[in-house]
Amino acid sequence: MTTSILESLNRPYILNLLETLLRTPSPSGYCMTIMKLVREETEKLGYAFEMTPKGNGIITVPGQAGVGADGEGTLGLSAHVDTLGAMVRAIKPSGTLRFTPIGGYAMQTVEGEYCLVHMRNGETVEGTVLSTKPSVHVYPDAREWKREEANMEIRLDESVKSKEDVEKLGISVGDFISWDPRTKLLPNGWIKSRHLDDKASVAALFGVLEWLKREGKTPRRTVKLILSTYEEVGHGASYIPPDITELIAVDMGALGDDLSATERDVSICAKDSSGPYDYGMTSRLIELAKREGIPYAVDIYPQYGSDASAALRGGSNIRAALIGPGVHASHGMERTHADAVAGTAALLLAYLLEA
């Protein structure tokens, strides 16, 4: 009996790497550590890794000899390592920090969260995100106080009582702030953590690379994996290598309202805020998911954009599609399942072995 791609994936490898990625701080613009991590992992697998001037990573997987000469070009797969976070906007006279968001999230999703302030000397200071009226015992309107940027602050876990005390620690305006991911991988396959958008997809891409290396398989045509570092602020893959003619953005699938995907499905997005994705590519992904027995759903995301959206806005002359593991409560306390991450890797492998 032939083993399917889905069954032959190395799930422990994918999930162990995912946990490492989730625990590595990487708000947009502060991705040096995580890019070093993915570079080292790529080199362990024996693939070429290069960095763009902007800081994106490109991993090249050579295709079969002679394929692509008829103008098919290179297949691109993209996922982003950057996450939501914040930056120090001001140091208040009281010794707390005002922060400015990195990425789009509702303020109530970070209230009460632990965080790290990353100083430019390489050190970190711990803190907690709070409303400026954090206690119902003190402020009669604490419950109604609007959770917006001006009404939020970070309480530092240091003995500071003034702006000068904070500055002595080495904290400055412009320092990056990362949220505690609170990562938990449960024995039953459920994965809950901040930043599954989009580190679950990055882990799936490395599951693809590990499978190709272990099975000794070569994709039909050359594949370039793009690991972007500014997706959450809108311009992650605005530049892609010019030889790419097809790009599959691999990003989390949104769940809820009138959407049909679940946390155990691969979400195939037919249209997002940037418009419809390529009809032929989307149709082929649906056919392959059916053929490989991969649970999937087709959905439309009106409040969503991807690395493919950025590439198209940047002028890339490409066909584009979007898939990814279903993730509940996106840009909040997110959750997915190992089945969705593995299914995403399996669908990508099915596509690149034939595309």
Disulfide bonds with the S-S distance in Angstrom:
none
